[in-house]
């Protein structure tokens, strides 16, 4: 006579499969190298927008010629300088992070993007130093220095900041948009509509800066012309953080290089 214990192995096998599936689904897939690169670059791009409050923080020192003679707190200038230093470093971070990827499209243009970001950061540092120097002069103004001389010196420092801002945070973003935008458009690392924003806005911003340099526009006019380039950088940062790079020949090549078997044939 046959026994009815035949069902027990089938039940055990089904239970083991279910347990294995549950265990597998609870493990998170590790983030690959390309996704990490995109995430870091996107975060750096978003960090570059933290200097927006400086438009208000620098208001008193830029709009009042006698600010250097007045009393009160100068925390706004210090905070604004700190934010701009972070922006300068984050700008370099975007270039350094993206360089290993975009150089596979065009190494010369990618290197130019890194150089442009470094130059932009240097100019930002120069502008920050000019305003921070005003804080020192303001503190020393109470020792009896000539008021008219202090006002003149203060105005010169503000002028240095305005011109460095024009070159660093108005002209250079347009050049960066042309360089990186062309690389992103041709490589298809992101949807093409994103670099198109930069490629359209960059000539407008550069022409506005040139017109300002030659006196055709008032200093400070490029703020509105910078909106398309700002939209390009913001959309790029958000996309890289949320979605990462799109599959393309560059990502496929880098992924294949990273996952290549690390062994060598051994001959006896």
C-alpha positions as CSV (number, residue, x, y, z in Angstrom):
1,X,0.0,0.0,0.0
2,X,1.3,3.5,-0.9
3,X,1.8,6.1,1.8
4,X,0.3,9.7,1.5
5,X,3.6,11.4,2.4
6,X,4.4,12.3,-1.2
7,X,2.9,15.8,-0.9
8,X,5.3,16.8,1.8
9,X,8.4,17.4,-0.4
10,X,6.4,19.5,-2.8
11,X,5.1,21.7,0.0
12,X,8.6,22.1,1.3
13,X,9.9,23.1,-2.1
14,X,7.2,25.6,-2.6
15,X,7.9,27.1,0.9
16,X,11.6,27.4,0.1
17,X,10.9,29.2,-3.2
18,X,8.6,31.7,-1.5
19,X,11.1,32.3,1.3
20,X,13.9,32.9,-1.3
21,X,11.7,35.3,-3.2
22,X,10.9,37.3,-0.1
23,X,14.5,37.4,0.9
24,X,15.5,38.6,-2.5
25,X,13.0,41.4,-2.7
26,X,14.0,42.8,0.6
27,X,17.6,43.5,-0.6
28,X,18.1,46.9,-2.4
29,X,20.0,46.9,-5.6
30,X,23.3,48.6,-5.2
31,X,23.7,52.0,-7.0
32,X,26.1,51.6,-9.9
33,X,29.0,54.0,-10.6
34,X,27.2,55.9,-13.4
35,X,24.2,56.6,-11.2
36,X,26.4,57.8,-8.4
37,X,28.2,60.2,-10.8
38,X,25.0,61.6,-12.0
39,X,23.6,62.0,-8.5
40,X,26.8,63.8,-7.2
41,X,26.8,66.1,-10.3
42,X,23.1,66.9,-9.9
43,X,23.6,67.8,-6.2
44,X,26.5,70.1,-7.1
45,X,24.3,71.8,-9.7
46,X,21.5,72.4,-7.2
47,X,24.0,73.7,-4.6
48,X,25.0,76.5,-7.0
49,X,21.6,78.1,-6.5
50,X,22.1,78.7,-2.8
51,X,23.6,82.1,-3.5
52,X,20.3,83.5,-4.6
53,X,19.7,85.2,-1.2
54,X,22.9,87.3,-1.8
55,X,20.7,89.6,-3.9
56,X,19.1,90.7,-0.7
57,X,22.0,90.2,1.7
58,X,24.3,92.5,-0.4
59,X,21.5,95.1,-0.8
60,X,22.6,97.5,1.9
61,X,26.3,97.6,0.9
62,X,25.6,97.8,-2.8
63,X,22.8,100.4,-2.7
64,X,24.1,102.8,0.0
65,X,27.4,104.5,-0.7
66,X,27.7,105.5,2.9
67,X,27.3,102.0,4.3
68,X,31.0,101.9,5.2
69,X,30.3,104.9,7.6
70,X,27.2,103.4,9.2
71,X,27.0,101.3,12.3
72,X,25.2,98.1,12.8
73,X,25.6,94.5,11.9
74,X,27.4,93.2,8.8
75,X,26.2,89.6,9.1
76,X,24.5,89.8,5.8
77,X,27.7,90.5,3.9
78,X,29.5,87.7,5.8
79,X,26.7,85.2,5.1
80,X,26.6,86.2,1.4
81,X,30.3,85.8,1.0
82,X,30.1,82.3,2.6
83,X,27.3,81.3,0.3
84,X,29.2,82.5,-2.8
85,X,32.3,80.6,-1.7
86,X,30.2,77.4,-1.6
87,X,28.8,78.2,-5.0
88,X,32.3,78.6,-6.4
89,X,33.4,75.2,-5.0
90,X,30.2,73.5,-6.2
91,X,30.8,74.9,-9.7
92,X,34.2,73.2,-9.7
93,X,32.6,70.1,-8.4
94,X,30.2,69.9,-11.3
95,X,33.0,70.0,-13.8
96,X,35.3,67.6,-12.0
97,X,32.4,65.1,-11.5
98,X,31.2,65.2,-15.1
99,X,34.6,65.3,-16.8
100,X,35.2,61.5,-16.8
101,X,31.9,61.0,-18.5
102,X,31.6,63.9,-21.1
103,X,35.3,63.6,-22.1
104,X,34.2,60.4,-24.0
105,X,32.2,62.6,-26.3
106,X,34.9,65.3,-26.8
107,X,37.9,65.5,-24.5
108,X,38.9,69.0,-25.6
109,X,35.5,70.6,-25.0
110,X,35.2,68.7,-21.7
111,X,38.6,70.1,-20.6
112,X,37.5,73.6,-21.6
113,X,34.4,73.2,-19.4
114,X,36.6,72.4,-16.4
115,X,38.9,75.4,-17.1
116,X,35.8,77.7,-17.5
117,X,34.5,76.5,-14.2
118,X,37.8,77.1,-12.4
119,X,38.1,80.6,-13.9
120,X,34.5,81.3,-12.8
121,X,35.4,80.2,-9.2
122,X,38.5,82.4,-9.2
123,X,36.4,85.5,-10.2
124,X,33.8,84.7,-7.6
125,X,36.5,84.5,-4.9
126,X,37.8,87.9,-6.1
127,X,34.4,89.5,-5.8
128,X,33.8,88.0,-2.3
129,X,37.2,89.3,-1.1
130,X,36.3,92.8,-2.3
131,X,33.2,92.9,-0.2
132,X,34.7,91.3,2.8
133,X,37.4,93.9,2.8
134,X,34.6,96.5,3.2
135,X,33.7,94.9,6.5
136,X,37.3,95.4,7.8
137,X,37.3,99.0,6.6
138,X,34.0,99.6,8.2
139,X,35.2,98.4,11.5
140,X,38.3,100.6,11.2
141,X,36.3,103.6,10.2
142,X,35.6,104.5,13.8
143,X,39.2,105.4,14.3
144,X,38.7,108.8,12.7
145,X,39.6,108.1,9.1
146,X,38.4,110.7,6.5
147,X,34.8,110.0,5.7
148,X,34.9,111.1,2.1
149,X,38.0,108.8,1.5
150,X,36.2,105.9,3.1
151,X,33.1,106.4,0.9
152,X,35.3,106.5,-2.2
153,X,37.2,103.3,-1.2
154,X,33.9,101.6,-0.4
155,X,32.5,102.6,-3.8
156,X,35.6,101.2,-5.5
157,X,35.2,97.8,-3.7
158,X,31.5,97.6,-4.7
159,X,32.5,98.4,-8.3
160,X,35.1,95.6,-8.3
161,X,32.4,93.2,-7.1
162,X,29.9,94.3,-9.7
163,X,32.4,93.8,-12.5
164,X,33.7,90.4,-11.2
165,X,30.0,89.4,-10.9
166,X,29.4,90.3,-14.5
167,X,32.4,88.2,-15.7
168,X,32.0,85.3,-13.3
169,X,28.3,84.8,-12.7
170,X,27.0,86.3,-16.0
171,X,29.5,85.7,-18.8
172,X,30.9,82.3,-17.6
173,X,27.6,80.6,-17.2
174,X,26.9,81.4,-20.8
175,X,30.2,79.9,-21.9
176,X,29.6,76.9,-19.7
177,X,26.2,76.4,-21.2
178,X,27.7,76.3,-24.7
179,X,30.4,73.9,-23.7
180,X,28.5,71.4,-21.6
181,X,25.2,71.9,-23.5
182,X,26.9,70.8,-26.7
183,X,28.3,67.8,-25.0
184,X,25.0,66.8,-23.4
185,X,23.1,67.4,-26.7
186,X,25.4,65.3,-28.8
187,X,25.9,62.5,-26.3
188,X,22.2,62.2,-25.3
189,X,23.1,61.7,-21.7
190,X,20.0,63.7,-20.8
191,X,16.8,64.6,-22.8
192,X,17.8,67.0,-25.6
193,X,15.3,69.6,-24.5
194,X,17.4,70.3,-21.4
195,X,20.7,71.3,-23.2
196,X,18.6,73.1,-25.8
197,X,17.6,75.6,-23.1
198,X,21.3,76.3,-22.4
199,X,22.2,76.4,-26.1
200,X,19.5,79.0,-26.8
201,X,20.0,81.0,-23.6
202,X,23.8,81.1,-23.8
203,X,24.1,83.4,-26.9
204,X,21.5,85.8,-25.4
205,X,23.4,86.0,-22.1
206,X,26.8,86.5,-23.8
207,X,25.5,89.2,-26.1
208,X,23.9,91.0,-23.1
209,X,27.2,90.8,-21.2
210,X,29.2,92.2,-24.2
211,X,26.7,95.0,-24.5
212,X,27.1,95.8,-20.8
213,X,30.9,95.8,-21.2
214,X,30.7,98.4,-23.9
215,X,28.2,100.6,-22.2
216,X,25.2,99.6,-24.2
217,X,23.4,98.4,-21.1
218,X,23.4,99.3,-17.4
219,X,25.6,97.2,-15.2
220,X,23.3,94.5,-13.7
221,X,21.1,94.1,-16.8
222,X,22.1,90.5,-17.5
223,X,20.0,89.3,-14.6
224,X,16.9,88.8,-16.8
225,X,18.9,87.5,-19.7
226,X,20.3,84.8,-17.4
227,X,17.0,83.2,-16.8
228,X,17.2,80.6,-19.7
229,X,20.7,79.6,-18.6
230,X,19.5,79.3,-15.0
231,X,16.6,77.1,-16.2
232,X,19.0,74.9,-18.0
233,X,21.3,74.4,-15.0
234,X,18.3,73.8,-12.7
235,X,16.6,71.3,-15.0
236,X,19.9,69.5,-15.5
237,X,20.6,69.3,-11.8
238,X,17.0,68.0,-11.1
239,X,17.2,65.4,-13.9
240,X,20.6,64.1,-12.8
241,X,19.4,63.7,-9.2
242,X,16.0,62.1,-10.0
243,X,16.7,60.1,-13.2
244,X,20.5,60.0,-13.8
245,X,22.1,59.6,-17.2
246,X,20.0,58.2,-20.1
247,X,21.2,55.0,-21.6
248,X,23.5,55.8,-24.5
249,X,26.8,54.6,-26.1
250,X,28.8,56.5,-23.5
251,X,27.1,54.9,-20.5
252,X,27.1,51.5,-22.1
253,X,30.9,51.8,-22.7
254,X,31.7,52.9,-19.2
255,X,29.4,50.3,-17.7
256,X,31.1,47.6,-19.8
257,X,34.5,48.8,-18.7
258,X,33.5,48.7,-15.0
259,X,32.0,45.2,-15.2
260,X,34.7,43.6,-17.3
261,X,36.0,40.4,-15.7
262,X,39.1,41.1,-13.6
263,X,41.1,38.0,-14.3
264,X,43.9,36.9,-16.5
265,X,44.5,33.6,-18.2
266,X,47.1,31.5,-16.5
267,X,49.2,29.2,-18.6
268,X,50.9,26.2,-17.1
